[in-house]
Structures are given as C-alpha cells and as structure tokens.
Amino acid sequence: HHPPSPSPSPSPSSTGLGASEDGESVLLERPAKIMSRRGLSSRREGERLMSQGRVLVDGKVHRDPGQRIHSNANISVVDFENEVKPTVLLNKPVGLV
C-alpha cells in the first residue's frame, strides 16, 4: 500500500494569485470588480468604460475586461466629456470675414 502522492499545487493563474516584485502574493482580479469595490463604477459600467478606452491601469489604457490585474493596481477613469478643450483665437485680415 502506497501513500497518496501529493497533488500538484494550483497554478497562480487558476487561484487568482500572483507574485509581486517583492515576492509577496498579490490577488489578481478582473478590473471591473476592483472598480466596483472602489466605487469608481458598477461592474457593467466598468466593462463599458474599458471598451471605450477610458480606463487607465497604472497609467496605461486598459481595454480587456477579462485580463486580470493586481488588486492594488492604480486605476483611473478618463472623463473626455468634461475635459477642457483649448480655444484658439486668430486675428483675421480685414475684409476676410
């Protein structure tokens, strides 16, 4: 009679765990879930914002709602609607207008 062989440990991608640069475990989650927990948007709204290219993860545009990211990642939403648009004033020669 043989003792049961140890089962292989689950891979980090299947557990949702990753390793940070300092070797500590970091939870990997879907960005929309993190955004919802932080009060940035609902999950569905987060997915819509990502598809529009309006979500930045650590300063880079993030469009894939299925790609898991570190739970401590810096997430921001870009609001193009309230963005200040520059106004350009030109002097036109007399008689042009």
C-alpha positions in Angstrom: 0.0 0.0 0.0 1.5 3.3 -1.1 0.8 6.7 0.5 -1.2 9.1 -1.8 1.0 11.2 -3.9 0.8 14.9 -3.3 -1.4 16.7 -5.7 0.3 19.4 -7.7 -0.2 22.9 -6.4 -2.6 25.0 -8.4 -1.0 27.5 -10.8 -1.1 31.2 -9.9 -3.5 31.9 -12.7 -6.1 29.3 -11.5 -6.0 30.6 -8.0 -6.1 34.3 -8.9 -2.8 34.8 -7.0 0.3 36.3 -8.5 3.7 37.3 -7.1 4.6 40.9 -6.7 8.2 42.2 -7.3 9.0 41.8 -3.6 7.8 38.1 -3.6 4.6 38.6 -1.7 1.3 37.1 -3.1 -1.0 39.6 -4.7 -4.6 38.9 -5.6 -5.3 39.1 -9.4 -8.9 40.2 -10.2 -10.9 41.5 -13.1 -10.6 45.3 -13.4 -14.4 45.9 -13.3 -14.6 44.1 -10.0 -11.9 46.3 -8.5 -13.5 49.4 -9.9 -16.9 48.4 -8.4 -15.4 47.7 -5.0 -13.6 51.1 -5.0 -16.8 53.0 -6.0 -15.5 54.1 -9.5 -18.3 52.3 -11.4 -20.6 49.3 -11.4 -19.1 46.2 -12.9 -21.0 46.5 -16.2 -20.2 50.2 -16.4 -16.5 49.4 -15.8 -16.6 47.0 -18.7 -18.2 49.6 -21.0 -15.6 52.2 -19.9 -12.8 49.8 -20.8 -14.3 49.1 -24.2 -14.3 52.8 -24.8 -10.6 53.1 -23.8 -11.4 55.3 -20.8 -9.8 53.2 -18.1 -6.2 53.6 -17.2 -4.4 50.8 -15.2 -1.1 52.1 -13.8 -1.1 54.9 -16.4 -1.8 52.7 -19.4 -5.1 52.3 -21.3 -6.7 49.0 -20.4 -9.3 47.7 -22.8 -9.6 43.9 -21.9 -12.2 43.4 -19.1 -11.2 39.7 -18.9 -7.5 40.3 -18.2 -6.9 40.1 -14.5 -4.8 42.7 -12.9 -3.2 43.2 -9.4 -5.8 44.1 -6.8 -3.5 47.0 -5.7 -3.1 48.5 -9.2 -3.7 52.2 -9.7 -7.0 52.5 -11.7 -8.4 55.8 -13.1 -11.2 56.7 -15.4 -10.7 59.3 -18.0 -13.6 61.6 -18.5 -13.5 63.0 -22.0 -16.9 64.8 -21.7 -15.6 67.2 -19.1 -12.2 67.6 -20.5 -11.1 71.2 -21.0 -10.9 72.0 -24.7 -8.5 74.7 -25.8 -9.9 77.8 -27.5 -7.8 79.2 -30.3 -8.2 82.9 -31.2 -7.0 84.1 -34.6 -6.6 87.5 -36.0 -8.1 87.6 -39.5 -7.0 90.2 -42.1 -9.6 93.0 -42.7 -12.0 92.0 -45.4 -11.6 88.2 -45.0 -14.8 87.7 -42.9 
